[in-house]
Amino acid sequence: MSTNGPNQTIGLTTISRTVASLAVGVVHTLERAMVGDGRMRTARGNAWEAVCADRARAEQRRELDRLVAELTAARAAARDRREVRHPQSGSLSTLQRYVGLHAPDAILLTHLHCDHMLDAVSYVVVRRYAPDGPYPPLPMYAPSGAPDRLAAAYGQEGSSVDDVYHFYGLQPGTFPIGPFTVTVDRMNHPVETYGVRLEHDGRVLCYSSDTAPCDSLLRLAQGADLFLCEASYLDGAENPPDLHLTGREAGEVATKAGAGRLLLTHLVAAWGSEAHTLESAAAAYTGPLEVVRAGACYDV
């Protein structure tokens, strides 16, 4: 409703717009008073925040794409990986947990004591009786007598495991297994036992197997990037001769060989002390040193 003249009545729409405008002005004034001119939100500021949010989302998408690409590459590398296994006790459970039962390309037995070979007996079932098997014979590098020892442990009289393993007898020397250059030598242990040196792409891993101190171990460990060494006995105890190393002896070999890193294994809790063994090894070797753990991964 409106009229003309000095006392005209203002329309309802005009009143509403005026009130709304006044309200916006009041809010704007209050905001300016509370946050200050420098922090007032503007159309340009809102637009810049939107641009920043878009950029952040784009960066997140790029990061996700990168992670997916890395995972895909890792899976491809796992499929192409060459793996050599030393099947000491517990190897099969570790194999299933981390890489799969059929991952090994070859097996190397350092010696025929039960704690270093019985999982290779259980592995006969995996390859011979798998639903999609039997699998072709797997290369096995082992001391003399391994075919008969494994067959006897499997327990079928007059049977063999030649359908599961293709045996290669170990003797001191160097030979290839897939992409690896492998060197083995006799260790100081009551049965025929071999220490192992693996080389690939300029990197070296040495494994002592079971041994007491000997010159051949020092030769194998020479310049190794990673030295995996047994340390079964305690220093200061009356230990049986020609059987195992102590922590100090392992450290001394690592130092003389110039090993880049020393990993201690084959500790026996029943007669040993991890803390004592580490302390003894550290007294003889000042490089990176630790006791290996199940499931741990180490770069060579």
N, C-alpha and C positions, 0 to 999 in steps of 0.2 A: 504494500500500500504506500502511495506517495501523493503529495500535493505540491502545487507551485506557489511561490511567494516567499516572503521573508521567513515565515514560520513553517517551511515545508517539512514534511515527515520523511525520514530516510527509510528506504526499503529494507525488508528483512535480510535479503541476500547481501546487501551492502554492509549491514550491521555485522553479519557473520564473518564476512571477509575482513572487516576492520578488527574484530575481536581476535580472529586467528592471527592476523598480522601482528597485533600487539603482543599476543602470547609468544609468538616466535621471537619477537624482539626481546621480550623479557628473558626467555630461555637463553638466547644468544648472549645477552648481557651478563647473566648469571654464570654461564660457562666461561666467558672471558675473564670474569672476576675470580673464578675458582682455579682455573688451570693456567691462566696467563695467555697473552697474545701468541707467544712463541710455540705453545702446545695446542693451539686451536686446530681442530680437524677441518680440512678443506676438501673440496672436490678433487683438487690435484693430489692431496695427500692420500685420499682414499684410492685414487687410481694407481698411485705408486705402490701402495700396499698390495693391491691386486696383482700388479706386475711381479712384485717380489714373491708373492705366493705361487704364481704360475711358474716362476723360475725354480723355486724350491721343489715343486712337484716334478718338474722336468728333471732336476738333479736326482731326485729319488728314483725316477724311472730309469735313468742311466745307471745308477748304482745297482738296481735290481737286475738290469740287463747284464751288467758286468759279472755279478755273482752267478747268474744262470750260465753265462759263458764259461766261467771258471769251473763250475760243477760239471758241465758237459765235457770239458776238456779232461777233468780228473777222471771221469768215468771212462772216457776213451783211453786214457793212459792206463787205467786199471785193466781194461780188456787186453791191451797190448803188452802188459808188464810181463817180464820174464822173472820167474821166481825159482830159487833153489832152496830147498828145505833141508834142515837137519832135524829129524823127527825124534827129539828127546821127549821124555814123559810130559804130557800135556799139550803136545803140538797139535793134535787133532782138534781139541776144543778151541784153541787159539785160531786155527785155520778156519773153522766154521764161523767163529765170531767176527773175524775181520775181513777175510777175502773169499771164503768159499772152499768147499772140500776139493774141488777140482782145479784150484788155482796153480798148484805146483807144476813146473815144467821139468823138474828133475829133483832127485833126492840124493844127498850126500851123507853117508854114515861115517863119522870120524872113527868110531870103534864099536865093538859088539858087546859092550856091557849093557845090561838090561835097561838102565835109565836113559840110554842114548839110542835104543833101536826098537823097543817094543811097540811104539806107536806105528812103526812101519809094518808090523804084523797086523794090527787092527785095520790098517789102511787097505789090506788085501780085500776085506769085505766091501769097502767103499767102491773099489774099482771093479771087482769081479761080479758083485751082485746088485749093483745100482739098477733101478728100474729101466733106465735108458742105456745100461751097459750090456755086456762088459766093455770096459775101456781098453784101448790098446796099451801094450806094455810101456811103463814109464821108465826112463833112464835112471838107473841107480848106481852111484859110484860108492864103492864100499871096500873094506878090507877083505882079504882072502877068507873063504869060508862062509861069507854072508848068505849065499843061496841056501845052503844046508841049514844054517842056524835059523833063518827066518822060517823055512819050511817046518823045521822041528818045533819051533815056538808056536806056529799056527796049529799044529796038533793032529794033522791027518797023516797017518802012517803011509809012507811011500809016496806022498804027494810032493809037489813042487809049487813054487810061486813064479815060475818062468812065464806064465801067462799074464802076470801082473807087473813084473819088473824085468827090464833088460839090464843085466848086470855088467858093470865095468870094474875090474879090479884096480884098486888104488896102489900106487907105488910112488916114491918120491919123484917129483917132477912137475912140469907145467903143461896144461892142456886147456882147451876151450870148453865152456858150457854156455851155449847161447851167446850173448854178447859179452860174457865175463871171461877174463883170463884167470884161470885157477891154478894156484901153486900149492902143493901139499908136501909135507915132510913128516918123518916119524918123530913122535914125541916120547918123553920119558915116562912111561906108564906100563903097568904089568902086562897088558895085551897090546896087540898091534893097533896103534893109535896114530892119527894124523891131525896135525894142526893145519889150518886153511888160511890162504891169502887170496882174496878176491879183488880184482882190479877191473875198473871200467871207467872210460872217459877221464882218465887222469886221477881218479880217486881210488883209495885203497882201504879195504876192511880186512883186518886180521882177526882170526878166532883161534884161541889157544887149544881148544878142546880140553881134555883132562891131561895134565902133565905136571911133573916136577920140573925144576929148572933144567934147561938144556940149551945148547948153542943153536940148535935148529929153530927153536921158538924165537930167539933173538933175530935170526935171519928173516924169518917170515914176517915179523913185526916191524922190520926196518922201514922207517918213514911212513908208517900207516897213518891215515887220517883218523881212523877210529880203531882202537884195539880192544876187542872183547876178550877178557881174560878171566880165567877161573881163579878163585881165591878161597879154597875150601878149608884151609887149616889156619889156626891162630899162631901168630908169632910168639915165641917163648914157650910153647908147649912141646912135649916130646912126640913129634909127629912121625908116623911111619915113613921110611925113605922111599924115594923114587915113585911117588904116587900123585901128590897134589902140590899146589903153590900156596903160600901165605899171602896176605895183603902186601907186606913189605916186598916180597919176591916179585909179585906182579908189578908193583910200582918201580922196582929196579929195572925190570925188563923194559917197561914203557919208557923210562928215562934213557936207558942205553940205546934203545931203538929210535928215539926221537919221535915217538908217537904223538899225534896231535891231541888225542883225547883217550882217556882210559875208562872203560866200563867194566865193572867187576860183576862176575856171575858165579854160579855154582857154589854159593855160600850155603853152609849146612847149619841150620839153627840148632840142631841137637847137640853139637859140640863147638859151636862158634859163637861169635858176637859181631854183629854188623858194625856197631860203633867202633869196636876194637880193630876190625879189619880195615875200615875206612881210615882210621887214624894212622895205622901202620903203613897203608899205601900212600897216604898224603905225606908222610915223613920221607918217602923215597921218590915221590913224583909230584911236581909242583904245577902240572897242567890241569886242565878240566878233568874232574874225577867224580864218579857217582856209581852207586849200585843200581843195576838194571831192575826195572819193574815190569810186571806183566802188563801188556797192552801199550807200553810206551813206544814212541817212534823216535828214531834218532837219525839225523842227517849225516851222511858220510862225506 
